[in-house]
Amino acid sequence: MKINSKDSFKSLKKLVVIDDLVDSGETAKIVKEMMPNSKFVVLYAKTSGKKQADLHLYDFKDEDWLVFPWEQD
C-alpha cells in the first residue's frame, strides 16, 4: 500500500503508533483524528494525558519532569 497523504491512513485497518511520552494528550488526540483505527502506545504517561493512550507502561504525576538520557549533557 502506498501512503501519500494523511487520508491514506484513515483506511488502514491496523496501525500502532508508538511514542515515548504522553503529557497533555494533545499529540494523541491529533493521531486519533488522523488515524481513527490506530492504537496509541507510550512508555510513560502523565496523569492528564494517560486516558488518551491505549496502552502505557509507567505512570507519572503531571508535575513530574522526565529527563531522557539523550537530553542530558
C-alpha positions as CSV (number, residue, x, y, z in Angstrom):
1,M,0.0,0.0,0.0
2,K,1.3,3.4,-0.9
3,I,0.7,6.1,1.6
4,N,0.9,9.5,0.1
5,S,-1.5,11.6,2.2
6,K,-3.0,11.8,5.6
7,D,-6.2,10.5,4.1
8,S,-4.4,7.2,3.3
9,F,-4.1,6.5,7.0
10,K,-7.8,6.6,7.6
11,S,-8.4,3.5,5.5
12,L,-5.8,1.4,7.4
13,K,-7.4,-1.4,9.5
14,K,-4.5,-1.8,11.9
15,L,-1.8,0.7,12.9
16,V,0.2,1.1,16.1
17,V,1.7,4.5,16.8
18,I,4.5,4.4,19.5
19,D,5.7,7.4,21.4
20,D,7.9,7.8,24.4
21,L,5.6,10.0,26.5
22,V,2.1,11.3,26.6
23,D,1.9,14.5,28.6
24,S,-1.2,16.6,27.9
25,G,-2.6,14.1,25.4
26,E,-2.8,16.7,22.5
27,T,-0.5,14.7,20.2
28,A,-2.5,11.5,20.9
29,K,-5.7,13.4,20.0
30,I,-4.3,14.5,16.7
31,V,-3.1,11.0,15.9
32,K,-6.6,9.6,16.6
33,E,-8.2,12.2,14.4
34,M,-5.8,11.5,11.5
35,M,-5.8,7.7,12.0
36,P,-9.0,6.6,13.8
37,N,-8.2,2.9,13.6
38,S,-4.8,3.3,15.3
39,K,-3.7,2.4,18.7
40,F,-1.5,4.9,20.6
41,V,1.1,3.3,22.8
42,V,3.5,5.0,25.1
43,L,6.2,4.1,27.6
44,Y,5.4,7.0,30.0
45,A,2.1,8.5,30.7
46,K,1.4,11.6,32.8
47,T,-1.9,11.8,34.7
48,S,-3.6,14.4,32.4
49,G,-2.8,12.6,29.2
50,K,-3.0,9.0,30.3
51,K,-6.6,8.4,29.1
52,Q,-5.5,9.4,25.5
53,A,-3.1,6.4,25.3
54,D,-4.4,3.0,24.5
55,L,-1.6,1.4,26.4
56,H,1.2,2.7,28.6
57,L,3.9,1.2,30.8
58,Y,4.7,3.7,33.6
59,D,2.6,6.4,35.3
60,F,3.8,9.8,36.3
61,K,2.3,12.8,38.0
62,D,1.7,15.9,35.9
63,E,4.2,17.9,37.9
64,D,7.0,15.3,37.4
65,W,9.6,16.2,34.8
66,L,11.1,13.3,32.9
67,V,14.7,13.7,31.6
68,F,15.7,11.2,29.0
69,P,19.3,10.1,28.6
70,W,19.6,11.7,25.2
71,E,18.6,15.1,26.7
72,Q,21.4,15.2,29.2
73,D,24.7,16.9,28.6
